[in-house]
């Protein structure tokens, strides 16, 4: 047993997994093993495990709800951090909301709307956690995270806890730039007062649109490619005959061409082959080079 493993075992005991398959932690239901997988119960745990990883030069990555990612069949080398239940708490103080990074984004949206707070309606139906939504600058139907984020709480790679002001974060289309290796523990939102019934009506409308357009019943990671300027990735993929295209257990959805679904037993390599095929064909036929929205994680 290495000194790093011994230190983690002493602190986390049964919360430390070794060679644990990661597929169950991803919305794709795809992913090989993590060398070390640990669930942290609070920020002290998070700080301690990151400090240990830094001391022993072990790479560390946080795996939240596992949406918008594709974990390699070979898995993730080093340390995989999972946030425990305390990181899913949501606290309201007037129009200010603090949501733990592992809180389900959809739950946050529902609770805000129930209190008549506006600004998060666009998030109805967006899968994943609050932390993931921040990192991706998640958005839909004309809204996104950037305008409503007030501050971000988390830890540096050396385990130092800190709060980032909004000015310290750069928001871009479908991604945000945080300090390298920073792991988010909570996000503060600045919302505004709205009419609860009007907000509920809006959310119901967006929910219906999502249900009609997206393959909600099959494992997937959300939109595979970002929309290029002035166009839609799904439209380009469908135009190039990729709707329904299949490799092994992975296929572009028949319902929405910008979704790859796991038909059963799909491998990460098959998903990546589909992505590569799509990018080549779309560029050859339209001149547009699609940029992935899904992040490839692990050893490829």
Secondary structure, 3 states (H helix, E strand, C coil): CCHHHHHHHHHHHHHEEEEEECHHHCCCCCCCEEEEEEEECCHHHHHHHHHHHHHCCCCEEECCCCCCEEECCCCEEEEEEEECHHHHCEEEECCEEEEECCCEHHHHHHHHHHCCEECCHHHCCCCCEHHHHHHHCCEECCEECHHHEEEEEEECCCCCEEEEEHHHCEEECCEEECCCCCEEEEEEEECEECCHHHHHHHHHHHHHHHHHHCCCCCCECCCCECCCCCCCHHHHHHHCCCCCCEECCEEECCCCCCCEEECCCCCHHHHHHHHHHHHHHHHHHHCCCCCECCEEECCC
